[in-house]
Amino acid sequence: MSVKGMQPIVSEYCMLWEAIKNYEARLEKFSSMSTDDDQQLQYDEKLQDIEGLKKSLKIAAIQDYDLKLT
């Protein structure tokens, strides 16, 4: 993240992490409750995107501040 010009401060990393985790939990709930296969697929694709985002955010937080997000 910081390589592309964005360098959040520690509190912003924590806020982003919390927001992503909450959104992930919401998508997981919607995906499990969905009876429409197309809608469930959309939720699952977003969940996969979130996994990549979480990995990138973890790496950036460690590189910028030696901050371990859990």
C-alpha positions as CSV (number, residue, x, y, z in Angstrom):
1,M,0.0,0.0,0.0
2,S,2.6,2.5,1.0
3,V,4.6,1.9,-2.2
4,K,1.7,3.4,-4.2
5,G,1.7,6.6,-2.2
6,M,-0.6,5.8,0.6
7,Q,1.0,5.6,4.1
8,P,-1.6,5.3,6.8
9,I,-0.6,6.0,10.4
10,V,-0.9,3.2,13.0
11,S,-4.4,4.1,14.1
12,E,-5.6,4.1,10.5
13,Y,-4.2,0.7,9.9
14,C,-6.1,-0.6,12.9
15,M,-9.3,1.1,11.7
16,L,-8.9,-0.3,8.2
17,W,-8.3,-3.7,9.6
18,E,-11.3,-3.6,11.8
19,A,-13.5,-2.4,9.0
20,I,-12.3,-5.1,6.7
21,K,-12.9,-7.8,9.3
22,N,-16.4,-6.5,9.9
23,Y,-17.2,-6.4,6.2
24,E,-15.8,-9.9,5.8
25,A,-18.0,-11.3,8.6
26,R,-21.0,-9.6,7.0
27,L,-20.3,-11.1,3.6
28,E,-19.8,-14.6,5.1
29,K,-23.1,-14.3,6.8
30,F,-24.9,-13.2,3.6
31,S,-23.1,-15.9,1.6
32,S,-24.2,-18.6,4.0
33,M,-27.8,-17.3,4.1
34,S,-28.2,-16.8,0.4
35,T,-30.4,-19.2,-1.6
36,D,-29.5,-17.6,-4.9
37,D,-26.4,-19.3,-6.4
38,D,-25.4,-16.2,-8.4
39,Q,-25.7,-14.0,-5.4
40,Q,-23.7,-16.4,-3.3
41,L,-21.0,-16.5,-6.0
42,Q,-20.8,-12.7,-5.8
43,Y,-20.3,-12.8,-2.1
44,D,-17.7,-15.5,-2.3
45,E,-15.8,-13.6,-5.0
46,K,-15.7,-10.5,-2.7
47,L,-14.5,-12.7,0.2
48,Q,-11.6,-13.9,-2.0
49,D,-10.8,-10.3,-2.8
50,I,-10.8,-9.4,0.9
51,E,-8.3,-12.2,1.6
52,G,-5.9,-10.6,-0.8
53,L,-6.6,-7.1,0.6
54,K,-6.0,-8.4,4.2
55,K,-2.6,-10.0,3.1
56,S,-1.5,-6.7,1.5
57,L,-2.6,-4.7,4.5
58,K,-0.7,-7.0,6.9
59,I,2.5,-6.7,4.8
60,A,2.2,-2.9,4.6
61,A,1.6,-2.6,8.3
62,I,4.6,-4.7,9.1
63,Q,6.9,-2.8,6.7
64,D,5.7,0.6,7.8
65,Y,5.5,0.2,11.5
66,D,6.4,-3.4,12.4
67,L,2.7,-3.6,13.3
68,K,1.1,-7.0,13.4
69,L,-2.6,-7.0,12.6
70,T,-4.7,-9.9,14.0
